[in-house]
Amino acid sequence: PPQENTTHWIRINPIRHYYIGDVFEINGTTNIGINDSLSYWISKMPTLDRNGHYGDAIRGIVRTQNLDCNTTRWSFLINTTEFSPGDYDVVVGTENMTDADWNLFALADKNLKSI
């Protein structure tokens, strides 16, 4: 049969707020094939500095895994030991980022209990 043009989608599941030093999973679903690569990018907000340059970011690659016949899942762990308190932007997408989703999470100092 001829190959169908498929619109890809990527979803990041809700991310709750955490404390500096927590290790947690960021995960979601997509209709991209099994064992395909997705790129992720995590940066402290604001993402752009005052000169319009992107700040430091954690970047990585994650592979999709089977969930059901039309959906795959993906996940990766984040260790926040070296992070600083603040709001963070998470972007997960195809390697060229033509299809992507984004979400936010906040990190607080455990001693301040501000979350």
C-alpha positions in Angstrom: 0.0 0.0 0.0 1.2 3.6 -0.6 2.7 5.5 2.3 0.3 7.9 4.0 1.3 11.4 5.0 0.8 11.4 8.8 0.8 14.5 10.9 3.0 13.7 13.9 2.1 14.8 17.4 4.0 14.8 20.7 2.6 15.2 24.1 4.4 15.9 27.4 2.4 14.7 30.5 1.9 17.3 33.2 5.0 18.0 35.3 4.5 18.9 39.0 6.7 21.2 40.9 9.8 19.8 42.6 12.7 20.7 45.0 16.4 21.1 44.1 18.0 17.7 44.4 14.9 15.7 43.4 15.2 13.1 40.6 12.0 12.7 38.6 10.7 11.4 35.3 9.5 13.6 32.4 7.3 11.5 30.1 4.7 11.5 27.4 3.3 10.0 24.3 3.5 10.4 20.5 2.4 8.8 17.3 6.0 8.6 16.0 7.2 5.0 15.4 8.7 2.5 17.9 12.4 3.1 18.7 12.4 6.5 16.9 14.5 9.3 18.4 13.1 12.4 20.0 15.2 15.4 21.2 14.6 17.1 24.5 15.8 20.5 25.7 15.5 21.9 29.2 16.4 25.5 30.1 15.9 27.9 32.9 13.5 30.7 32.1 13.7 33.2 30.7 15.0 31.1 27.8 16.5 34.1 25.9 19.0 36.4 27.6 18.9 40.2 27.3 20.9 40.0 24.0 18.5 37.5 22.4 20.7 34.5 22.9 19.6 31.2 24.2 20.8 30.4 27.7 22.4 27.2 28.9 20.3 24.1 28.2 20.3 20.5 28.9 19.9 18.6 25.7 19.4 14.9 25.1 17.9 12.2 22.9 15.2 9.7 24.0 13.8 6.7 22.2 10.1 5.9 21.8 8.7 2.6 23.2 5.6 0.7 22.3 2.4 1.7 24.1 -0.4 0.5 21.8 -1.0 0.1 18.0 -1.1 3.9 17.3 0.8 5.4 20.2 4.3 5.2 21.6 5.6 6.4 24.9 8.9 8.1 25.8 10.5 9.1 29.2 13.7 10.3 30.7 15.0 11.0 34.2 16.2 14.4 35.4 18.5 14.8 38.4 18.1 18.4 39.7 21.1 18.4 42.1 23.0 20.9 40.0 20.0 23.1 39.1 19.1 26.4 40.7 15.7 27.5 42.0 13.4 28.9 39.3 11.1 28.1 36.4 12.2 25.7 33.6 11.0 25.2 30.1 10.9 21.6 28.6 10.7 21.0 24.9 10.4 17.5 23.4 10.3 17.1 19.6 11.5 15.4 16.5 15.2 15.8 15.9 14.7 18.9 13.7 12.0 20.2 16.1 9.4 20.5 13.3 7.0 18.6 15.6 7.3 19.4 19.3 5.5 20.1 22.6 6.6 22.1 25.6 5.8 22.3 29.2 7.0 24.1 32.4 8.0 23.1 35.8 9.3 25.0 38.9 12.1 24.0 41.3 12.4 25.5 44.8 15.0 25.3 47.5 13.9 22.6 50.0 14.8 25.0 52.9 12.4 27.6 51.7 9.4 25.3 51.2 7.9 27.8 48.7 6.1 25.3 46.5 
